[in-house]
Amino acid sequence: MTATTEADSGSTFLVVVDGRTGILYTPGNATELADNLQALLNDPKRAAELGRNARKRCESEYTLEIQYQRYLAAVKKRLPETP
């Protein structure tokens, strides 16, 4: 898995933990994005570590079964209770 830099907006923070599974930057800040990319290119060991951490996080938090269970729980929470 490759390290990533993502805009810190929406639900990105749920997947990318800044400095642990990738690097976040302020939306619209091209300089910050370029700096993050340069930092990853300049430090391949760190980039590889971020990538490994991201893969582990995805494999433990975002499997199909886990997503299914989360979705099912959310749907059940909103359905009226039946006697």
HELIX and SHEET records of a PDB file:
HELIX    1   1 THR A   12  VAL A   15  1                                   4    
HELIX    2   2 ALA A   30  ASN A   42  1                                  13    
HELIX    3   3 PRO A   44  GLU A   61  1                                  18    
HELIX    4   4 LEU A   64  ARG A   78  1                                  15    
SHEET    1   A 2 THR A   5  ALA A   7  0                                        
SHEET    2   A 2 ILE A  23  TYR A  25  1                                        
END                                                                             
